[in-house]
Amino acid sequence: MKTFYDVQQLLKTFGIFVYVGDRIADLEIMEDELRELYSSQLLDVKDYQMAILIVRRERQLLKDKKG
């Protein structure tokens, strides 16, 4: 898993589609969903950590672009 698209595809395998219209809110929801999948032991630690890092990096890029 290397890209944001990969994270979206991972969530899709669990039937999770996130789109509320606000990109930052989407990223926060995705992070919550990843955390929930991990706490339910549906994701291994490596996939969880990589997905969280990718989502947080994407969120930071958006905040830097806006600010």
C-alpha positions as CSV (number, residue, x, y, z in Angstrom):
1,M,0.0,0.0,0.0
2,K,1.6,3.2,-1.2
3,T,-1.1,5.7,-2.3
4,F,-4.3,7.2,-1.1
5,Y,-6.1,5.2,-3.8
6,D,-4.7,2.0,-2.2
7,V,-6.3,3.0,1.1
8,Q,-9.6,3.7,-0.6
9,Q,-9.4,0.2,-2.2
10,L,-8.6,-1.4,1.1
11,L,-11.7,0.2,2.7
12,K,-13.8,-0.8,-0.3
13,T,-12.9,-4.5,0.4
14,F,-14.8,-4.1,3.7
15,G,-17.7,-2.3,2.1
16,I,-16.7,1.1,3.3
17,F,-17.2,4.0,0.9
18,V,-16.5,7.5,2.3
19,Y,-17.7,10.6,0.6
20,V,-19.4,13.5,2.4
21,G,-18.2,16.3,0.0
22,D,-15.6,17.8,2.3
23,R,-12.2,16.2,1.6
24,I,-10.8,16.9,5.1
25,A,-13.9,15.4,6.7
26,D,-13.6,12.4,4.4
27,L,-10.0,11.8,5.5
28,E,-11.0,12.1,9.2
29,I,-13.8,9.5,8.7
30,M,-11.4,7.2,6.8
31,E,-9.0,7.4,9.8
32,D,-11.8,6.5,12.2
33,E,-12.9,3.6,10.0
34,L,-9.3,2.3,9.8
35,R,-9.0,2.6,13.6
36,E,-12.3,0.6,14.0
37,L,-11.1,-2.1,11.6
38,Y,-7.9,-2.5,13.4
39,S,-9.5,-2.6,16.8
40,S,-11.8,-5.3,15.5
41,Q,-8.7,-7.2,14.4
42,L,-9.7,-7.1,10.7
43,L,-6.5,-5.3,9.7
44,D,-3.0,-6.4,10.6
45,V,-0.7,-3.8,12.3
46,K,1.4,-3.2,9.1
47,D,-1.5,-2.4,6.9
48,Y,-3.1,-0.3,9.6
49,Q,0.0,1.8,10.2
50,M,0.7,2.4,6.6
51,A,-2.9,3.3,5.8
52,I,-3.0,5.8,8.8
53,L,0.2,7.4,7.6
54,I,-1.1,7.8,4.1
55,V,-4.3,9.3,5.2
56,R,-2.6,11.7,7.6
57,R,-0.1,12.7,4.9
58,E,-2.9,13.5,2.5
59,R,-4.7,15.5,5.2
60,Q,-1.6,17.5,5.9
61,L,-1.0,18.2,2.2
62,L,-4.6,19.6,2.0
63,K,-4.1,21.8,5.0
64,D,-0.8,23.1,3.7
65,K,-2.4,23.9,0.3
66,K,-5.3,25.8,2.0
67,G,-3.3,27.6,4.5
